[in-house]
């Protein structure tokens, strides 16, 4: 007790303390810049859109919506009417049925009698040494009558009947690609793993959305995006990655997107909700897919976010060292380090929670440091799993 009462506060720092505090302050500044320049970018863009500072077209072009379906009979019943009843002047919907073994074909036949703008085709049975998803989308694009094609999946639910108009409004002169956002549906009783999955998926979404918002687009997600059909044929379709089952969205967008031809749409009306029977298994499968194809991406995003994670750990280590040193020798050091740590944590929480609100993710608080700490370990685990199962990603198995 006497030791606690006799606290040693002094502004006379040792040379190692001065160096460590200086490095801690430098990393603190870098982290703040990173948070507000990149991590906060979707929120900043969302505010600009709400304040009417983004230019949109009011001459909505005719569009073709391509829906990928594989054993999605129940989802077709639930969500296809929502897509077919979009408040949009002229559009068609093409459902590509990928060798489904359920009642999808019968359901689509019934829906076609009710909606004159609905068409469906299918991937031939027994197509081997081919990516079924890429083949399905290629068939859909070739069947599309209109220049702008909008992509989604049969398990995706639009927020309202303004989804299509919200995506299409971005095709102002010079824009050829629109990258949307899809959230995973949150069930009433989620497993504990869902909270980490949401955290990881939010960071994944922030990466590609933020880089697109600073005019460095490098990928999109096929559940909610659009581009001009001529880009597909100019790029010779998916020919560069026919040896891979995946890459129809991230690798393809990586090839055709540039600093001036891409826009992002994250307003509430333009978002999709993806439904899965098991959210954890869906997240796991998607993570393995995108982790595998990420090695083929041409982008600085991976390096920048990797460096940011390095600074996270460097800050934590320095903070602990200074705090322990301060308790032993100079409490002023511990207090200063604590102020820096608490202020950085507060900023991270504020930025994370407001982006999570826009992108409809759980707004975490105290679990954020823990999730941030364990994320590299979990990512390493998935890299090991991915390396063991990597052969399944190739079409030539």
Order of alpha helices (4+ residues) and beta strands (2+ residues): alpha-alpha-alpha-beta-alpha-beta-alpha-beta-alpha-beta-beta-alpha-beta-beta-alpha-beta-alpha-alpha-beta-beta-alpha-alpha-alpha-alpha
